[in-house]
């Protein structure tokens, strides 16, 4: 079922409770291009109400439920006195308020809220409909808990960071609202929202899940998808500048090796290169040009199964225990374990770091007069006597080498560093949130390398065309547009100037997907 409709302002509305959400749905809400609502379906509401009612009836009849009538984790053997059951969820939210590190930004925080809401809306968590309404209200009003990035081992889910979501729902701790840091209780009061009083399982239901790692994975997936496309465009620019061989990307060549992502990348590059290009310099270009589709194709193909696993996690009930009201069962298990996200993020950061390495090598060819086939050393646009004191992209290439090295260093998989913790109850854990944070850092570093190559490759193409008296017909229209759009923000480099803020602008463009690249839907 399609979960997206259009509201009266022409904005998409993502409806939770009416089918599977996609990565783009989460990011649409997180980035403010879509609004969110709960399903108005009576069947959906009844399903949620039945789960909460079944749990309440079970407790009224002295039922035993982990985390409700028992302590948490290794304390599951501790029985909670009936008169204290109602207080237990509040203690869970409070003692997990020990996160450290940087706070998640607005986009990541909203993505976390959407992921948690969608999981609870599966109807297996035993929460009241009022909790879903309160969580949806936080999203709708952009009331954003301050969520520390560090402190989750990825099983029992993202307990510590999600405790900050629970705290906001009950009016505790601080939130960001309208650009200011405020007390949650004050903001809820201003919005006419009453602090939620948690029912016996609701603290556990909010916190015992994979929403943080899944939200970060959604963001990472989208940025990686765009970055692979940008790498194709930059490979084409580099090939033009180096007078490379268009035949390296010929569809007839790639038909003999049918990896779909590899063929897709080659086709994009091939289409970017003019059929009437000048005579090539080498019969076979160096690997960072010739084998670019093979490097990029690995990431393109991996994105397919990563989407599958991320969206399965997004649309799952991943707390513990699960409440099956239809069959009258309480199902104790380990769905909070974030292994699929951990593995996807470990793999993605490896694939992305390879893109950094590829672009770093392409940049090294462009700036070096021993390999760039007649372009100026360091791609300096300075001429005449002033050329002696101008150094073009020399320092930028050094920076790109540093960013690449750091990205490569961070490819150590987080998921293999499981640590036995919590009195050896949580003795095998996923580290999924750490893997996702690592992946986002590798993406940031790789986007920095891409920003350097954007500026250098555009400069190189213009130098090549100018030096050979070339005219615009030697460039495909999409390449001309890319150069023109880039040049509107980043001038040609003739006299040396500080490039930091131009590079930062390019990083933002890449992160936001500024250029329209290839149609792949």
N, C-alpha and C positions, 0 to 999 in steps of 0.2 A: 504494500500500500504506500502511496506517495505521502510523505510526511510534511511536504512543503506546499503552502498556498500563498496567495498574494493578498496583502491587506489593503485598506483604502488608500494608503499613501504609496502604493506600488511597491512596497517592501515585502520581501518573502517572509512568511510566518512559518516557523518550524513547530509542528505539533507533536508533543511528547505523548506517547500512549496510543499512537495510531500506526505503528509499523516501525521498521528499522530506520535508525538514523545513519547518515553517512558522515565521513570526515568533513565534507564540505558544509554539512548542516551545523556541526559543532562550531566550525570556524566562522560560519556566517553570523551566528549569534555572538561569538567571542569578538568579532571584528566590527560589530554594529551594522552589518549589511542585512541582517535578518532579525526578526523578533521571535519570541518564543511564547508558546501557550501550552497549557495542559489540554488534553483531549476532553471534549464535552460529552463524549460517548457515555451513556448510562452503563454499558457493559464494562467499560474501563473503570469507572468509579466503583461499581459494585465489586469488581475483582479486588481492588485495593481495600475496600471496606471489609470484605469477607476475610482477608488475611489478618487484619488487625483484630477483628471480632473473634476469629478462631483462637488467636493467641491469648486474648483477654479471657476467653472462656476456659482455656486450658489452665491458665494461672489460677483462675477462681476455683478450679477443681484440683489444686495442689499438683499440677503438672511440673515436671522438671525440664528446664530449658537452659542450655548453656548461655552464660552471659546475662541471664535474666534472673534465674533463681540460684545461680552459682557465680563464683568469682570469674575473673577473666584469665585467659591463657593458662599458665601452670596452676593458677588458683581455681581451676574448674572443679577441683575436689572440695572446695570450700562452699558450704551451703549458706545462702544469704537468708537471714531471718525475715519472715514475711513482712514485718513492719518496715524493713529497710530496702525492700525490692525497688520501691519507687525512687529512692535516692541513688541507686547504683549507677544509672546512666550518667548522671551529673558528675559523679566522681571520675568516670571514664574520660569524659571530655576534659576535665580539669587536670588530671595527672599526666595526660598526654600533651599538655601545653608547654612543651620543652623543645620546640624546633629551633634550629639555628640556620645561619647562612642568609643569603639574600632572599628577599620576598619575591614571590612570583609576580610578574607584571599583570596589567589589566587583562590582556588577551588570554594569558595562561590561566588566570584565576577564573574568568568567566567560562573558559573551556572546562575547567575542573567542575564547576557547578552544574554545567549541562550534562557532563558525563555521569556525575553522581545522581542527578535527577533521573536520567534515563534508565540507569540501573535499578533504582528503587521502583521505577514505574513498571518494571517487568512483573511486579505483583507477587514476588516470592520473599519479600523482606519483612512482612508483618507490620509495616508502618501505617499510620493513619493517613487519610487523604489530606488532612490539615498540614502534615509535614511537607507533602509534595507542593501544596499551595504556597507555603512559606518559602520553600526553596525556589520555586518559580518566581515569587515576588522579589527575592534578592536579585535574580537574574534580570527581571523586567526593569527594576529601578536602579540597576548597576550598583548595588550595595556589595562591596567586594571585601571579603575577609583578608587580613594580612596573613598570607600563608607562607611560612618559611620553607625554603626549597629543600633543606637538609633534615634528615631524621627518620626517613623511611627505609626499611630493608625490603620492602616489596612483598611481604607476607608476615603477619596477618594484614595484607593490604597496606594502604597508605595511612596507617593509624594516626601518627602524630600530625602530619599536615592536614588531614581531614578533620582533626579535632578543632581546628580553627574555623572550619565550615560549621560544625555543630555549635561552636561557641557563638557565632554570629546569629544563628537561628534562635538561640535562647537569650540573646541580648547581652552576651558577655564579650570581653576583649574589644579590639578596635577594628574598624573597617575604613576603607576608602569610599568616600561618597562625594560626588560633585567636585572631585579634585582635592578634597581635604581629608585629613586623618581625624576620625571622630570616634567617640564611644559608640559601640553598636547599639546599646540601649537607647541612646538619645536619637539616633537615626531612625530606628524602628518606630519610636514614639512620633517623630515628625511625619512619618509616612502612614501613620495610623495602623501600624502592624503591632500586634501584641507578641511579646517574647513567647516562644514556644515552650511549653512544659513537656519535657520528653517523657513519653510512655516507656514502659520497662525495657523494650528491646531497641528503641529508636536511636540511642547513642551509638550502640554497636552497629546498627544498620547503616548509619551515616558514615561511620569511620572505618568499618571493616570491609574495605573494597579497594578497587584498583583505579579509582577515578583520576588521581594525580598523574600516575604514569601514563594512563590512556590519553588524557588531555595533552600532555607533552608530546606523546607519540603522534597525535593528530597534527599538531603544529609542525613537528619535525618532518612528517611524511609530505605535507604540502610544500614546505620549503625545499625539500630534496627533489620533489617532482619538478618544480620550476628550475632548480639549479641544473638538473640534467639537460633541460631544454636550452638553458643559457650556454652551457658547455658546448652544445652543438653549434650554436650561432657563433661563439667565439672561436671554435675550431675552423669554421668557414672563413671568418675574418683573418685568422692566422694563416690559413692556406692561401688566401688571396695575396696577403702581404709577402709571403715567402715564395710566391709563384709556384704553388704546389700542384699536384696532379689530381685533377677532378676524378679521374678514373678509379682512384682508391675507394670511392664511395658509390660506384656504379651498382645499381640494383641487380644487374646480372651477376656481378661478383658475389653479392651477399645472398643471392638465392641459393648458393651452394652451401651456406651455413645458416640454417633457418632458425636462429634464436630471434624471437620476435622483437625484443627491445633493441638488439643490435641492428637489425634491419631497419627499425624505425629511426634510430639515430643516424644511420648512414643515409637514409632517404632524405631526412631533414637537411643534412649537410650538403648532399648532392644538389638539392633544389636551391640552396643558397648560392651555389657557384655557377657562374655564367658559362654557358656551353661554348662561347667563343673567346674563352680566356686566352691570354698570351701563352706562348710556348713555355712549358715547364722547364725548370732548371735541372731536376733530378728525375731519373726514371722511377725511383722509389724514394718517397719522402721518409724522413726520420719517423720513428715509431709514434712519437707524441702527436703527429699529424695523421699518419697512415692508419694507426691502430686506435684512433680516438673512438670510433663507433664500438669497438670491442670493449673498451674501458667503460664508456658511458652506457653501453648496452647491458652490462651486468647490473647496474643500478636500475635501469629502466625495467628489466625483467623482474628484479627483486621487488620493486614497488608493487607489483601485482599481488604477490602472496602476502606482502606486508599489509596492504589494504585489507585483504581478507581477514587477517588475524586481528588487526587493530579494530575493525568494525565488528567482528565477532565479540571481542572483549567489551566494546562500547555498548553492545546490545545484549549483554549478559547480566544475569543476577550473580553478583560476585561477592556477596557477604556470607556470613555464617552465624547461626544455622539458617537454612532456608525454610520457609513456611509454606507448605503445600496444603492450602485450606480445602481444596477440592477433594483431596483424598484423606484429609485429616491427619497429616504427617508433619513432624518436625525432622528435617533432614540435616544431620550434622556432617560437615565435610570441610573441604579446603579450597573453595572457589575463589578465595581472596588471593591465591597464589598467582603472581604476575609473570609466570614463565614465558608465555607467548609474547608479551610486550617486551620482556627483557631480551629475548633472543632476536626479535625483530629490530630492536634499537641497537643491539650489539652489531648485528649484520649491517644495518643502515649506516652506522658511523664508519664502518670499514669501507663500504662502497663510496660514501661521500669523501672520505679522506683520499681515496684513489682519484677522485675528481680534482682535489686540490693538487695532488702530485702531477696529474696530467697537465693542468693549467700552468703550474709552476714551470714545467719543462717547456711548454709552448712559449711562455714569456721569456725564458732563458734563450731560446732560439731567436726570438724577435730582437732582443736588445744587443746581441753579440754579432759584431760585423764579420766574424769568422764563419758564421752560420746563416746569416739572414740575407745573403745573396744581394749585397749592394745597398742595403739600407744603412743610414747613418748609425754609428756606434751609439748605443743607449737610446736610439730613436729620437735624438735631439733634433728639433726643428730649426735650430740656429744655423746660420750660414755665414760665410765670409770669415773675417778675422775673429768675430765674436764666438765662433764655434769652438774655439780653443778653451773658453772658460765656462761653457755650458755643458751640463752632464745629463740632461734628459731624465730618463727613467732608471738611472743607475741605482739610486737609493731605494726606489720602489721595488726593484727586483730583489734587493737584499731583504726588504721587508717581507715580500712574498715568500722568500725562502724560509724566513723565520716562522711565518704563519703556517706554512706547509709542514714544517718540522714538528710544530706543536700539535697540529691536527693528526699527524701520523702517530705521534707519541700517545695520543689519547685513544687509540684503537684497541687497547687491551680490553677484552670483554669483561664487563662488570658481573655478568651472570655466573661466572665460574668462581666468584669470590664470596660464596655463601658463608655466613658466619652463624654458628650456633649461639642462640641468645635466649633471653627470657627463661632462665632456669632450664635450658635445653628442651623447652616445649617447642619453640620456634627454631628447630635445629637444622632445617634445610629451607633456605629462603631465596627469593628470586633476584633481588637487587634490581628490579625492573625500573624503579624510579631513578636510581643512580645511572643506569644505562641510558635512560631517556634524557637525563640532564647532560650526560657526556655527549650524546648525539647532537643535542642542540649547540653545545660548545664547538664541536667539530664542524657543524654547519656554519656557525658564525665565523670561524677561522677560514673555512673554505669560501664563504661569500666574500671575505676580505681579499683572498687571492683572486677571485673572479672580478672584484672591483678593480684591482690592479690591471688585470688582463683586458677588461673592457677599455680602459683608457689607453693602454699600450697598443692594443690591436687596432683600434680606431685610428690612432696616430700613425701606425705602421701602414695601414691601407692608404691613408691620405698621402703619406710620403711616397709610397710606391707609385700611385697614380700620378702624382706630381713629377716624380723623377723620370717617368717614362712617357710623359705627355699624354697620359691616359685621359679618356673622357668618361662621362658617367654611364655610357651604355655598357661599359665593361663590368658594371655592378648590377646585380639583380635589384629590383625595386625595394624588396624588404631589407636588403643590406643598406641601400641608400637611406631608407627611412630610419634604420637603427642608428646609422652614423649621424644623421641630422638631429635626431632626438637627443642623442648623447651630447653632441656638440652644443646644443642649446643650454646645457648645464655645465659643460666642461670645455673650456676653450682649448684650441690647439696649443701645444707646448713648444714655444720657441725659446724664450728666455726662461732660465730656471726660476721657479717659484715654489713656495711650500704647497704641497699637494694633499695635506692631511684632510682638509675639510671637503675637498672634491672627492677624495676616496670615501669619506664618511657618507657623503651624499649618494655615491654609487652603491655603497653597502645598504643604505636604506631602500634605494630603488630595487635592489635585488631581493631583499627581504620582503618587500611589498609586492613583488612581481610587476614592476612598473612597465617594462616593455611587453608588448604583445608579440609572442614568438610563434609557436606552431599550434595548429588545430589538431588536437589528439583525442577529442571526445568521440 
